[in-house]
Amino acid sequence: MGFSYLLWTGSIREKKMMFMKTFEGNWKVEPIYVDSERLCKHMKPKSSEEYRKCSGGQGLIASKVKMDQVFQPSSPFNLPPLSWFIRGITVKTTKTVIKDLQNLATAIRIAEY
């Protein structure tokens, strides 16, 4: 199965980084059984194996990524407009990480087929 990274969880916790007073977050990757209502009418699958059995190997699996992030700039940087700049950098970095995860998933799927 291409989604070998399903059900990954992790957390980030850093204190006193260069420009940040607090930087922490966590993420969780969960499977979504796309066709479960259509193909598995008699049960709700709880694992990939159950889903594969009840769908006859025809069901699609997607990923749902939950990410929570908390950051607080250090004292001189938490005042506008510097705080806006730092927030922008953090948002851009987060979007880049998500895009990299999507590209990795695409590469895994292509390599598998």
ABEGO torsion letter per residue (X at the ends): XABAABGBBBBBBBBGBAABABBBBBBBBBBBBAAAAAABAABBBABAAAAAAAAGGABBBBBBBBBBBBBBBBAAAABOAAAAAAAAAAAAAAAAAAAAAAAAAAAAAAAAX
